[in-house]
Amino acid sequence: MDRRSIIKNAGIAGILAAGAAPAVHAQAAIRWRLSSSFPKSLDTLYGSAEVFAKAVKNMSGGKFEISTHAAGEIMPAFGNLDAVQQGSIEIAHTAAYYFFGKDPTFALGCIIPFGLNSRQMTAWTLEGNGLKLMREFYAKYNIINFPCGNTGAQMGGWFRKEIKTVADLKGLKFRIGGFGGKVLEPLGVIPQNIPGGDIYPALEKGTVDGAEWVGPYDDLKLGLNKVAPFYYYPGFWEGGTQCDVMINDKAFNSLSPENKAILEAAAAQAHSDMQAKYDAKNPNALKQLVGSGAKLREFPKDVMQEAFKSAMKIYDELSSTNENWKKIYGDYSKFRADQNLWFRFAEAKYDDFMQAQKL
């Protein structure tokens, strides 16, 4: 019997018996742990890590699995950077501005007060120099990053008392994440950086006088309207907050090109998924909050103006003292100026008109 006949008539069993089978190299299964900086109750933020992990598993045919862990399960919310840097975990899903205490430059990879909105941030990251510049910076911490979610513009938070002028901010203990607190400090605010899961009890017990998180959908879940009545907007310190998956560089470089591409594609899927969820769910949540008694208030102009002056002063000071900041912020600020010029003539005018209509 010739070789061709064996293959035709015997099937795989015949091939193996005849010693004619090609060599098969089984790919070893990959199992990683992901630590989130967010609680499981927030299906938008923590859920983004689940979307990412599910996409990795599906695209790899189950050969690459990433288990997701909420803040505090294997790492505290603000411990993820150190854990990834040291290789204690392979990957984290977090907001880089949580780590501005190590270097304010981290905030540029997430959001800074009066920074880029979500579309502009994605554009700077993917089509500008953002990803390249931030990766050069993250390399100092043994990290490779991919953008993985954006909240869009956030609300200004919940307050026990009305904020009528900038003077009302003096001495106010305010839960605010990331770099925003540095900008508000010169206005008299006492910033408190508290993880999302701990905000409600802090506000309820009076440990803080006000607190911001993200927006209506998450705030409703956290129940912040139950302990502070005044709901301010806009969150000028978070005009488009971008999350990252941060990956230990040794773990990432050990992967095949195919698995590296899978991580990138999964992060891109989760990136668009997060804001889609927020944009879809925030309107009804806002209606519920107002219906239950939340008092919507716009920040007074003097608060916005003084905060803007404070931000620009801090950015100038950092540019003269921090080389990491100077290098990246120089590119970021130029991109922001060009984007604001463009949005001024198209997006902003269209939005202004549509939001004035009674639809």
C-alpha positions, 0 to 999 in steps of 0.5 A: 500500500502506498503512502497516499492510500494510507492517508486516504483510507486509514484516517488519522489512526492509520497515519499515526500507525504508519508513522506518517503524522506531522510533528505537532507542538502543543502550545503551553496554556498561559494563565495570568492574574489581573488586579483591578483598582476598582470594586466589582460593584462598578460594572463599568470600570471593573467590568472593563477588565472582564471584557478585556479578559474574555476577549483574550480568552476567546481570541486565543481559543482558551489558551490564554486566560486572565483571571480578574481580581477586584481591588483588595483581593490580591492587591490594594487599589493603589498597590497595582503599579508596584505589583506590576513593576516588581512582577508580583502580578502580570497585569493590572487595570487601573487609572495611572493618575493614582500614582502621581505621587511617584511622579506627576507625569503618570497623570498625563497618561490618564487625565489632568485638570483642563486636559483632553476630552475622551476623543482627543485623548484617544487621538493623542494616544493612538495617532499622536505621540501619546502612546510612544511617549508614555511607554518611554516613561512607563519603561522606567517602571518595567511596564508596557501599557495599552489604553483600556477604557475611558469614562468620558467627561465626569461630574464634579461630585457631591457636597453637603453644602452649596458651593456659591463662590471659590471662598466656599472651598476653603477648608473643605475636605474633598475626596478626589482622585489623582492629580485634581487635588493638587490643582484644588489645594491652592484654592483651600481644598484639602484633598483626600485620595480614597478608593472607590469602595470606601467613598460612601462610608467616608462621606456618611461619617463626615470624614470628608465634606464632599466626594467625586467619583465618575458620573451618574451611573456609578454614583447611583450604585455607590449611593452617594446621593443618600449622604450629600444632596448637592451634585455639581458639574462639570468635573473639570479635573476629569474631562476624559479619564483614560484607564490602562492595562499595565503589563509587566515588561518581562511577562509581555516580552515572553509572549509570542507575537500572536499573543501580544497582538491578542492583548492589543486587540482585547484592550482596544475592544474594552477601550471602546466598550467602557465609554459606550456603557457610560454614555448609554447608562448615565442619562437614565441614572441622572434622571433617577438621581434628580427624581430622588432629590439630588440638587444639580448645580453648575460650578460658579465661574470663579471656581472654574477660573481660579482652578484653571489658573492654578492648573496652568501655574502648576503645569508651568512649574512642573515643566521647569522642574521635572524632565519627564513632565516637560517632555510629555506635557510639551507634546500634550499641550500642543495637541490640546491646542490644535484639538480645541481649535478644531472642536471649537468650529465643529463638535462644540457648536453642533453640541451647543445647538443640539442641547438647546433643542427640545427633542 
